[in-house]
Amino acid sequence: MLGSIFKVLDLNRNNGLAENLIENASVYQQQFFHMVQEKLGVDAVYFLRDADGTPKVPLIYFASMESYDEDKIAELHRLAWNLGEAPLFFIVTPDLLLVYNNYVAPRKKDGKLDSEAGLIDAIKLVNMLEAERQLRQYHRIRLETGEYWRENEFRFDMKNRVDVTLMGNLRIMRRSLIINIRKRVDESKLSNKELVSIVHALLGRSILTKYLEERKDKEGNTVFPKDFFSKFKQGAIQYSDLLDDKEATYKLFRELADRFNGDMFPLVNKEYEIITKDNLIELKDFILGTTRFEDRQMALWPLYSFNVIPIQLISSIYELFFHLKIDDKIGKDGTYYTPFHLVSMLMDEVLPWEGEYSEKKVLDPSCGSGVFLVEAYRRLIGKWMFTNNCFNITNEQLVYIMQKCIYGVDLNEEAIRIASFSLSLVMCDYLEPRSIWETLNFPRLLGYNLFVSDFFSEGKFGEIEYDIIIGNPPWESKLSDEAEKYIKEKKVPIGDKQIAQAFSWKAGDICDIKGIICLLMPSKGFLFNRSEKNVAYRSAFFNKFSISVIINYSIFRKVLFEHATGPATAVIYSNNKQERDMPIFYCTPKPTFTIEDRRRFLIEPSDINKIPWDIIDNQLIWKIAMWGTPRDMELINKIQTKFEPLEKFMNNNDMIYAEGYIRGTKPKIRCPEFVGLPLITTKKFQGFCDNKSNEVVDFANYYRCAQKSKKIFYAPHLVFKQSPKKGRFLSAVLDYNALFGNSFIGIHGDIMFLKYISVILYSKVFVYYSLMTSRRWLVERDELNVGELLSFPLPIPNSEELKRACEIYDRSSSLAIDCVKEIDGFSYELFDLKEYEIEFVDNAVSYVYDYFYAKGKSKSLSYPEEKTLKQYQNVLVDILRKSLGTLDHIHCDVYSGNAPLIVVQVVFGNDTVGFTPNVDINDLLNELDNLLISENSGCVAVKRNVRIYNKDSIYLVKPSQSRYWSYSSACRDADEIYSDIMRKWGEENE
């Protein structure tokens, strides 16, 4: 029956299905399938492939049963939820196919697991025709293109996933223990740091003990010998039975410490004295799920299976857990929980699963709980097993790989202890339960492989040259004493005391000449900050190292780091300058606004720019390439070259400008003269209006109040709101004195000039220029700063243009559609934009802005209208004809339908073709998909945005979303096709 289901879903070994440990499976596919088969007993796993066709992301588990068994089915779903990888589980019985959602937590009903928990579909297999119809929604193409996830987003709530619920439970346990201990012991006897360390040690030890207790082999044997717990307390059969006896509990901890050696079980300072029987009973209630809280989450605790929960998940959770402060709030130390799919993606760049095993020294210079080290260790083990053609590995070999390859540094001893804990769990995961007890001795890592130290201090770790350095350094704008000393001695620049930039220099010092470095950096300082010191850092950094890849995750800021204020960028570089012949691959992945964003990053061809080394000093390139195309770069250059900055225009016309006041918590100056003036606020502000209200200034103390430019508060003055509203920037020229805060920029001057500036700042041209060049807007904050406004190129108006601008301003108070069109048309004339340049401006505002703000509801994600496809078709052909010159007979067919992809065929010849809205689109997609698979070139649905070249035609396959079929997309596609043709022609004629 499984075979028939695979056929309907179009799943096979060539496109990501693993039914058994096949020889041509990837290393990761083999490792994962072996693990999930052992822990869940599944028959097959379907993996989503990457753009190269390599299976990477588990999507569906398949299990067949000889008969319907409700209890067994419910248990399978519980285990699949605990594993937390594939979101779907297909369980096949003789008469029924059950589809489960692995992001829905299991639950109990009438004392046993509820088989209805997580159930999405129950498809009867008696009528196969009807079953096939119902199965089509799970067809491979729909899963790979993301259409299924978009349509079913409401089903997959990330808050119910195992990692989120487990973290929530641990936080509840942690908070309760801390509160209860603090009630008994005041801070004079036990510091907050000591208290947190004790609670973390107790919880970490409990998780490891539960893991060892639940780990079973095929015969049902656990790690511990029979009647193990009864030696500590009569009648005890499991860990929780000991927890109402303090002496018995700590006897267990001491025996485990003696048995396993290593850094795992030692008691922390004052722990035995501080922890009471009541604390342990509270822990017991947590583990048994008998404690009730308002959110009722603790009832989930007995449903966890620590034998199944992925080791790397426990490590990732502990990273966030570690950074909680005493009051359960996120700390401000610049480090946050690093999502596993981000760890996996970065590790793919420096230590991919594929390839033969070789001994590599891997260092995380700010390892925290060890998420990167855990993944590096897993991959090295996997590569060793693949190279040696086996699925078993000895304790001795595991220890050897760890001691020879895995290194970490962190200032905090507790972080290092958690890293050691995480790495030890990985060792356990690769051994049979009985051998863990009988043969395993955890190696001592502290002081040998894991170091409690400032990365900038001299130490044993600094004496090694590493093959791979990878990590997420702190993002604080604060240097340690050792970092300050290092910067001065090495005479290297950094901006704003960014310690992450200091890490980037030091990593280069201890990386082997053939090694590679990958650091997750703050986007602001690394790419976008244009202060003198940050520009100096970039210039020096790019001059010293060979940068191969930059991945700008700025758009994922809220997805990746929920509590972070700054966006992230990964940089991959080396000391080998010979590699500088190649351009820098600059990737800017974009969200799909579905659950996929929490599991993987989709990088499409339009998200990749090859940045030549000779233009890296252009401070705008990183932002323009983030949202635009090479043609946008040309248009921005034209505007900058042709017109001088607004700042110069205002200086030449004796205008005063500055940001509004800041009250602050610590006022420094008094300005009583402003008391009683009208107060302009952002909430009620409107463009081109007088903005009069009843609010007046009733305060006189300020932190800052434009001391040298107070005229900005006096009429006539322009008030410009720094954040946009519905895709436009609002401003108003006031003929009365008024005060406004630092969300506004004020300009005082001639009223006609002010009205002219106001009109231009409302235009699409200003929005477009800001969108493409602002270092803050659409990166980290929803606003422009003063410098960005002042640098905007402004045409100098003649008297007629000035008069016309004032007339437009006076008519625009209602902002009717006609007025908006008039403003845009006027600005297009002033900037001397050609028709195709206007299209680029319009596309950016219509698609990019809307995509960023409307997210999943953006019109850019909607199915393209026929007129949009027609325009794409005409523009593509027109550019190709002009570019190729002699080839007049170029035609274009567009194939669309109910599929999530649209196909364009460009034909070189005399045959006339036209727009074809519904022509066997699914058959065509399957044909193209099979062609790519046969060429080992990935697949259509996963690549989503691909060109396939035949002798006399070219196929373009892209998602059926409007943003892929815009005017600017047609220009980019045509430019790239022309480039491909000319490159091929050059190769054939060398």
N, C-alpha and C positions, 0 to 999 in steps of 0.2 A: 504493500500500500504506500509506503514511503516513496518508492520509485515513481509511482503515478503522481503523487503530490509534487515531487521535485520537477517533474515534466511540466505540470500546469504552471508552476511558479517560474519555470525556465531557470532552474538551478542545476549546475553540474560542476565537475571538478575544474573545468577551465575558467569558470567565472566566480569561484570563491567557495564552493561547497566542499566540505571535508567529511567524508563518510567513514573513513578509517585512516590509519597513518600511512598515507600514500607517499611513494618515494619522491615525487616531484613537488611535494608541499614545501612551503617556505619554512624557515627555522621557527618563526613565531607561530605559524599555523600548527606545526607539529607539536610544539611545546604546549600551546594553549589547548589543543584538542586532547592531548594526553591528560592534561590536568583536569579538564572539565568532564572527560569520560570517567576518570577515576572518582571525582567528587560528586558528580550528578548521575552518572550512568547513562549519558545520552548516546544516541546512535549517530548523530550528525550535527555539524555546526556550519552555518552559512556566515561567511565573512565578507564584509564590504571591502573592496579592493581600493588601493590608492590609484593615482593617475597612471602609474607604471604597470598596473595590473597585479601588484603584490597584495595578497590578503592581509588586512591590517586590523579591521574593526569588527568584532563579533556582533552579528545582528539577530540571528535566530538560533535557538537550540531546538533539536528535534529528538523526540523519544517515542518509541513505539511500545505498546503494551499488548499482551496476548488477550487480556480481558479488562473490562472497566473495573477499576479499583479506586474508589473515591478517596480513601485515606492515602494511598500511595501517590495519587495525583496531587493532592494537597501538599504532601511532603515534598514532591518534586518542585512545586512552585515555591515553597519556603526556601529550599536550597538554592534555586535559581535567583531568587531575590537577594539572598545572602551573597551570592557570587558577584552580583552587581555589574555585570558586563553587558551581555546581549539584552536588549529591551523586550524581545519577544521569545515565547516558548511554545512550540507546537507539540502537543501530546496526542498521539494517534492510537486509537483503540480500533477494534474490528469494525465498529459501526459509527464511530464519532471522531471528529477532529476538534480538539479543544485548543484555542489560542489564548495564551495567558500573557498578561502584562507584568513584566518583571520589575516595574517601577512602582507597583502597588504592594504595600506591605502585607504579609500574611496576617491572619487573625484567627482567633478561636471562637467557636460557636458550640454551645452545649458541651464544653469541656474538651473538644477536639478541634483540629485544624479545619477551617471552613474551605471547602473546595471551590466555593463561589468567589473567594477573594482573588482579585486580579483577572478574573475571566472576562475576555473580550468577546469571543465568538465560540459557539458550539455548532459546528457544521456537520450535518448528517451525511454519511457517506453511502447511504443506500441508493440515492439518486445521484450518480456521478455528474450528470450534466448540470444539475442545480448546484452541486458542490463546487464544480469548476467555476461557475458564475460567481459564487461567493468568494472563491479563492483569488479571483483576479485582482482584488484590491491589494493583495500582498505580492503581486507580481514583482519580479526582480527589478524591472525598470522603474517602477513606482518607488521602491525602497531606495534604489541607488540615486535617483534624481532628487529625492527628498520630498516628493509629492505626498507620499503616504504620511510622513511625519508632519507636514504642513496641515493636512486635512484632519489629522488625529491628535493635534497638539494638546487638546483638552484632556486627552486620556492619560498623558504622560507627565505627571506632576513630579518635578525634581525633588520636591520636599519629602516625598515618600520613598525616595531611593535609599538604599541601605547606608550609603556613606553619610547622608544628611541626618537620617534618624539616629544612627549610631553616635554621631557627633553630638546631636542634641541630648541623647541619653547620658553620654559621658559628661557633658557640661552640667546637667542636673545633678549627677552624682558628685562631681567635683565641687560644685557650689555648696551643696548641702553639707558635705564633709568639712569644707573650709569654715562655713558659718558655725557649725556645731563645735568644732575644735576651738575657734576663736572665742566662743562664749566662755570656754573654760580657761583658756590660756591667753593672757594679754600680750601685747606687742613687746613689752619690756623683757619678757622671758622667751619669746619666740617671734622672730622677725617674719614679715610677710614672705620674704624670699624663702626662709626655712620652712614655713608652713606650706607654701605651694609645692616645694620640693618633696616634702613628706607625702602629701596627697597624691602627687603625680607618681611617685615611686610605688605607693600602695596600689594605685589603679593599674599602672603598667605591669606590675608583678601579677596582679589578678588576671589581666588579659592573657598574659603568657601562660599562666597556670591553667586557665580555661581552655586555651588552645591545645596545650599538651593533654589535657583531660579528654577533649573531644576528638582528637586526632585518632582515627581508627584505620586498620588495614582491612583487606577483603574478608578476613576471618573474624573481624570485630574486635581485635586486640587493640588496646589503647597504648599510649606511651608508657603509662605507669604499670607496674606489676599488679597482679591480682591482690586485692585487699590492701592496697598501698595506703590509703587514707586512714584505715583502721589502726595503723601503727601509731598514729598521732592522737587518735581519740577513738575509743571503743565504739564500734558500730558505724563509724563514718564510712560512707561509700563514694562521696564526691567532695570537691573542694568546699562547696558552700556549707557542708555539714561541720566543718571545722571552725567556721567564722563566729560561732557564739562562744568560742574558747580561745582567748588570746594566746595562752601559752602553746596550745596545740597549733594554732595558725603560724606562729613565729618559729616553732620547731620545724614545720614544713618548709618555711622560707629558708631556714638555715641549712636544712638537708639539701634543698635544691641548689643553693649556692655552692655547697661542697661538691655535689654531684656534677654540676655543669661547669664549675670554675667560671672563667670569663668575667664580664662586667655586668651580668644580668641581674643577679639577685641580691647583691650586698645591700644591707640596710643603710639608709642615709642617716646623717647625724641627727640625734635626738628622736628618731622615729619610734623606737620601742617605748621610750618614756612617754611620748605624746599620745600615741594611738591607744585608745581604750577599748574595752569589750563592747561598749555601746557603739563606738565607731564601726567596729567589725560587724556587729549585728545589723547596723544600718546598711553596710556594704552587702551583707547577706540578703537583706530584703530587696535591695536593688537587683541583685543577680537572679533571685527567684521571681522577680516581678511582682512581689506582694505589696510593694510601696505604691501608694496612689497619689498622683499629683493632679493639678487642675487640667493639664494637657493630656493626662492619661498615657503619655508616651512610655512610661516605665513598664507598662504591661507588655511591651514589645520585647523586653530584655530576654525572656526565655525562648523567644523565637529566633534569636541570633544563633548562628553556627560558626564559631571561630575557626573550625576546621575548614570551612568553605570561604569565609570572607577573605578576599585577596590580601596578601601580605603588604603589597604596595599601598593598598587602601588604608590599612591600619597605620602605616608610616605617614601617609599624607594627612590623615586625620590628626595624628599627633603633632604635626607641624603647626596646625592652627591651635590645637589644644595647648601647646607649649606657649603660644604667644598671647594667651588670655592673661589678663591681669588678675589681681587678687579679687576684684569686684566683678569678674566675669566679662569685663569689657575687653575689646581688642586693644592691644598695646600700640603705642606710637613709635615703635622702634624700626619702622621701615620694612618689616618683613611680614609676609602673610602666607596663608595656606596656598601652596602651589598646586593647581589642579593636575591630576595625573595625565590627562590627555595633552597638556602643555609639556609636562616632563617627557612624555613619550615622543612628542614631535621633535623636541630639541635633541633628545638622545638619538633619534633617527639620523640627525645630521652629523653626529660625531661618532656614534657607536651603533650602527644599524644591526638588526637581528641577523641579517644575511651575511654570509661570508665565513671563511675558516677562522677557527680560534687562534689567537696569538696573544701572548702576555702583554697587556696594556696597563700602564700605571695611570689610574684615574683619580683626580683630586677634585673635591668640592671645597673651595676656599671659605665658604660660609655655610657649612653643611646643615645647620639646624638639626631637624629630626632625621635627616638622611634620605629624603625622597629621591634625590638624584643618585645617590650611592646605592640605594636599594635596587633601582632600575638598572644601573650599570652592572651590579653584581648578578642580577637575574640574567641579563643578556650574555655576560661572559660565561656563566654556567651553561646557558642554552647553546651558545656557540661551541663550547667544549664538548657537550653531549652530541651535538650534530656532527662535529668533526670526527668524533670517535664512534659514531653510529650506534648510540646507546640511549636508553631512557633511565638509566640508573647511574648514580655517581656516589663515590665513597665519601665518608666523613673527612678522610685525609685530603682528598682532592678539593673538597669544598673549603677546607681550612687553608689549603695552599693558595687557591685562587684569591681568597679574601686577603690573606696576608701579603701577597705579592702584588695585588692590583688595586685594592680599595683604600683610599686615604681621604680624611676629612679634617677640617679645622673649624673651630668655632670658639668664640669668647666665653660662651656659657657652658659650664660643666654639665648642667642638666640636659642641655641640647645634645651634647656628646653622648651622654648616657642613653638617651632615647635613640640616637643613631645606632649605637651598639645593640640596643634592644631590637631595633628593626632589622638589622643585618643578621642577627642571631635567628630571628624568626624565618628569614629566607632560608638559612641552612636547614632548619627543621622541615621546611616545606618540601625539600628534595630528598628526604630520608624516610625509610619505612619507620612506623611508630616504635617498634621494639628496638630498632637500632639506635634511635635517638637516646633511649634510656641506657642501652648497653654499651654504646661506643662513643657517643658524642661528648666532646668537651669543647665548650665554646672557647675560642681563643681570646686571650686578653688583647683588646684593641687599644684601650686608653694608654697613650704614651708611645704606642708602636705604630698604629695606623690612624687612630683618631686622637686629635690633639686639642687640648683646652689652651687656646692661645689667641692672641691678636695676630691676624694674618700678616701684619707688617712687622712682627717681632722676628728676631733671629730664633731659629729652632730647628729641630731635626727634620721637620717636614720641608724646610727650605733647602735642604741639602740634596733633594731628589729632583731630577728633571722628569717632568710628567709627559705622558703621551696625550692625555686628554684632561683638560681642566674645564669643568662645567658647574654652573651654580647660579643662584639668585642672590647676589650680594645685597647688603642693606641699602636702602634708598635715602638715608638721612642726609641732610645738608649739615653734617657735623663730622669732623675728623677726629679720630682718636689721637692720643699723643704720639703713638708709634706711627700712625699714618702721616701726621704732620711732619715728623722727622724724616720719613721716607720721601715725601714729596720734596722737601728742601734738599735732601742729599742727592736725589736723582734729577732735580731741577726740571720736573715735568709739570705742565699746566693742568689745572682742573678748574671747573666752574662752580661757583656758589658752594664751595667746600663739599661737593658731592663725593661721598666716600665710595660710591659705586664706581666713579671714574678712577679713583685711586686704585681700586681693585683691578680695573682693566689694565693698568700699567704693571702692577706687581705680578699679575698672572703671566704676562709676557716674559717676565724675568726668569720664571722657573719652569716654563714650558719648553720641551725639546724642540730643536729646529724643525723637526719633521712632525711635531705634535700639532694639536688643534685646540682652540679655546672657544667656549660658548658661554656667554654671560647674558643674563636677563637684566637689562638696564632700564632706568627711567627714560621714557621717550623724550620728555621735555628737554633734559640736558643733553642727551646723546644726539638728538636729531634737530630739535626745533628752537631751542633757546638761542637767540642771536646776540646775547650780551658779549662783550669783548672777551671775557675769560672763557666762556663756553665755545666761542668760535675758535679761540686759540687752542683749546683742548681738542676739538675735532680736527683741526688742521694738523696738529702734532701727532695725534693718534693715527689718522689716516696716512700720514707720511711715514710712520715707523712700521706699521704692521700691514700685512696683506689681508684685506677683508674680503671674504668670499661671499657671504650671505648676510643680509640684514632683513629680519622679519619684524615688521611694524604691527604690533597687536593693539594699537591705540583704540581702535573701534570696539575692541572687546573689553575695554576697561572694566565695566560693571559686571561683565560675565565672568572674567577671570578672577578678579580680586574684588569681592563684594564691598570690602571696607576701604579699599585703596582710593586715594585721591588722584593719583597720577597714573597715566597709561604706561604700558611696557613695550620694550623693543628688545629683541634678541639679536646679538651680534656674534658672528662666527668668524674667527680670524686666526692668523698664525704668524710666526716669525719668518716664514719663508717668502721673501720678497719676489722670488721667481714666479710666483703665482699671480703677480700683479698684471700680467699680460691679459688676463681675462677680466671682463667687466664685473662689477658687483651685482649680484642677484638681489634685488630689492623687492621683497614680497609684502603685500599689504592685504592679508586675508580679510574677507568681509563676512559678517554674520548672515545666516539664513533665517534667523529669528524663529527657529524651531528647536526642539530638544537636541538636534544634531550639534548645535553650538556648544553643548555641555559635554560632547563626546569626541568631537574631532574638529579640525580646521579645514575648511574647504579653500584651497588655493587654485584659482583658475588662471588661465593665460592672461586675462586682462588685469589680474592682480600682481603680475610679475613684470618688473622693468629691469632692463640691463643697463646699469648706470656706468658710463665710461669714466675712467679715472680722471680724465682731463676736465670734467665738469663738477667734481665733488665739492669744490670750493664755493659753488653757487649755493647760497644758504636757503634758496627757495625750492631746490630740486626735490627734497624729501617730501614736502607737502604737496607740490604739484603732482608728483608721481603717485602720491597716495590716492588722489581722487581723479586725476586727469590723464591725458595722453600727451605724446610728443607735440601734437598740434596745439594743445593748451599751453605748453611751454613756449611755443612760438608766439602765441597771441599775448601771453603775459610779457614776454620780452619786448614785443612791439609796443605795448602800452607803456611800459617803463621807459623805453628809449625815446618815445615820441613826446611824453609829457613829464613835467616836473612835479615833485611832491607837493601835496597840499600845504605842508609846513612852509615851503618856500613862498608859495602864493600868499599865505597869510602874513608872513614876515614882510614881504614886499608891499603889503597893503595895510601895515600897522595894526594888525589884528592881534588880540590877546586870547590865549587858549590855555586850558588846564582842566584837570579832573575836579569834580565836586568835592565837598567836604567829607571828612571822616570824623565821627564823634569818638568812637573807641571807648575802651574801658578806663584809660588813663589820659584824660585831657591834658594837653600841654599849653594851649593858648585860649584866650578869651576874645570874642568878637561881639560885643554887645550891640554894635551898630546893625546887626542883622535881625535882632529881635523884632518881631512884628511883620517881617517880610513874608509874602506868599511862599509856601513850601511846595516844591514840585516833587512828586513821588512816582515811582515806576508803575505802581498798580493802576493808576488812573491816567497815565501819560498817553497822549495821542499825537500822531504826526500832523503837521501843518495846521495845528489848532492853537488857540491862546492858552489852553490848559489852566484856566483860572479855577480856583477851588476855595473852599473855606478854611483849608489848612494853612496855619501860619507858624512861623518859627517862634518857639517858646523856650529856647535854650541859648546859652552864650558860650559854653565851653566846648572846645574841639580838640581832637588829636591833630587834625590837619585841616586847613581851610583856605587853600590857595593863597597863602600869605602874600606872595609876590604877584599874584594875578587876580586880585579881587574884582577886577572889572568884569570878569566872566559872569558875575552875579548881577550886573547892571545893564539896563537896556541901552541900545538894542543888543540882544544877544541870542545866539543859537544854542539850544539845548539838545544834545545828541545822546540817545539811549544806546549804551554799548552792546546790549543783547538784542537779537532780532525778534521780530514777531511775525509769524506766518511767512517767513522767508524774506522779510524786508527789514531795513534799519530805519527806525523812526527818529525824526528830529522836528523841532519847531522853532520858529523865530518869534521871540517875545518882545513886546514893546513896553514892558514893565519890569521893574526890578524883582528878582526872585532868587531863592536859594534852592540848591539841589545837592544830592549826595554823590558819592563816588561811583554810582552806577551810571552817571551821566558825565559827558564831557561838554564843557561850555566854551563858546567862542564869542568874543565881543568885537564888533567892528561895524563897517558900513552895512546898512540894512539890505541893500541890493546884493552885495557879495554874499551876505548870510543866506538870503533866499536862494541864490544860485547854488551855493554849497548844499543847502538842504535838499533841493531837488535832485542833485547828482547822487547824494548819499542814499536816497531812496531807490535809485535805479537798479535794474538788474546788473548793470555793468559793475557797480560797486559791490553788490552781493557776490558776483562771479569772481571778481578780483580778490575779495576777502576770503572767499571759500578756498581759493587756490593758493593763497599766500600766507594767511594768518597762522601763526605758530600756536595759537590757543584754540581758536574756533574750529570745531569739528575734530579736535584733538583731545583737549582736556577740559576746556571750559566753554560755556555757551555765550561767549562774549569776545569783543575785540578790546585791545588795550590802547592807550593813547598813542604809543609809537606806531602801531599799525594804521591808525586813522591818519596820522600825520604823514606817513610814507605813501599814502594813496596818490597815484599820479592824477593830476587834475588839469584838464585843458584850460588855458587862459581864454576867457570869453571876450568877444568884442562887444561893442555897445548894444548891437541888435540882439545878440545871444543873451546878454545880461537882462535886457528888457523882456525878452521872451521867457526867460527862466522865472522872472518875477511874476509875470502874468500866469504862468503855469502854477506857481506856488499859490497865488491868490485863488485860483480855481480849484485847488486840490484838497480843500478842507474835508470834503466828503469822501475822498479817495474812491470815487466811482471808477468803474472799469475803464471808461474813456480817459479819465485823468491818468490812470496808471499806464495805459498804453501810450499816452502822450509823453509822459515822463521818460518811458523806455525809448520811444522813438527819438526824442530830443537827445538823449544820452548817446544813442547809437550814432547820430549825426556828429555830435561833438567829438566822439572818439574815432570817427572815420572808420567804422567797422564795415567790412564787406558782408555780403549775404551769408556766406558759410561761417564767418566769425560770429555773426548774430546767432546762428544755429547752435554753435558751441556754447555761447553764453546761456541761451535758453535751455539747452540740454542739461547743463550743470545745475541750474536753479531748479528745473523741473524734476530731474531724476536724483541727483546726488543729495541735494538738500532734503527732498521729500523722503528719500531712503533713510537718511540719518535720523530724521525726527519722527516720521510716521512708523518706522520700523516695519513690523510684519504686516501693517495695514497700508503700506506705501503703494502708490499707483505704479511705482517702478517694478513691483513684484507681480502686477496683474498681467493677464494674458494680453499680448499686444493686439491693438485694433488692426483691421485690414489696411487702413491708410498708413499706419506706422510701418507695416511690413512692405507696403508698396514703396514708401519713401526709402526704406533701407535698400530695397532691391534696385531702385533707380540710382541712388547715390553710389552704391557699390560698383555697379556697371560703369557709371560715368567716370569715376576716378580710375578704374582699371583701364578703360579705353584711352583716357588721356595719358596715363602713366606708361602704358605699353606701346602707344603710338601706332604701330603698323597693324595691330590686331583690332580691326573694326568690328569683327563678328564675335562679340562677346555677349552672351545672354545669360539670364538668371531665372531659375525656377525656385519657387518657395513651396515646400511641402509642410503643411500643418494639419492638425486634426485634434483628436482628444488625447493625444500623448503629451507627456510633460516636456518633450523636446520638439524643436522645429528644425527642419533640414533645408538648407539652401544648396542648390546645385548650380555652380557657375560653369557654363559650357563655352568652350572655345571652338567655334565653327559656324556654319551657315544655317543650322536648324533654328527655326524660331520657336521660342517657348514663352510661356506666360504664367501668370499667377494661378497656382493650383491649390485651392484651400484644403481638399480632403482626398488624398490619393495614397491609400495603403501606407500610411505613415508608420504604423507599427511594424509592418513587413520590411519596410526600408530601413528602419532603425535596427532590426535584428540582423539584416544583411550587412550593414556597416559595422555592427558590433562584432559579428563573426569575423569580418575582415581584419579588424584590429586585433582580436584575440589570436587569430592565426599568425599575425605578424609580431606577437608578443609586445603589443603597443598599448596595453591597458584596455579600456573599454569605453564605449560611447557614453553610457549613463554616468559612470563615475567621473570621467574627464569632463563631461557636461559641455565643454566648450572646446571643440576640436576641429581641425581641418584635415581632410583626407584627400590626397592628391592621386588622381588617375592620369592616364595619358592625355586625354582631351577634356577633362573636367575636374572640378574641385568640389568636394562636399564640405559644407560648414554645418556643424551640429551644435546647437546652443539651446539652453533652457527656454521654455515658452514664457518668459517674463519680459516685460516691456523694456527694461533697462538694457537688455542685450541686443535690442533691435532699434536703438535710437540712431539719430543722425551721426553722432560722434562715434558710435560703435561701427557704423558702416565705413566711416573714414579710417578708423583704426584697422578694421579687417582688410580693407582694400590696400592700405599701406603695407601691412604685414604679408599679404599674398604677393604683392609686387616684390617685396624684399626677398621672399622665399624663391620666387621665380628667377630673379636676377642672381641670387646666390647659386642656385642650381645651374644656371646658364654659365656662370663664371667657372664653376667646378668642371663642367663638361668641356670648356674651351681653354683650359689652362695648357 
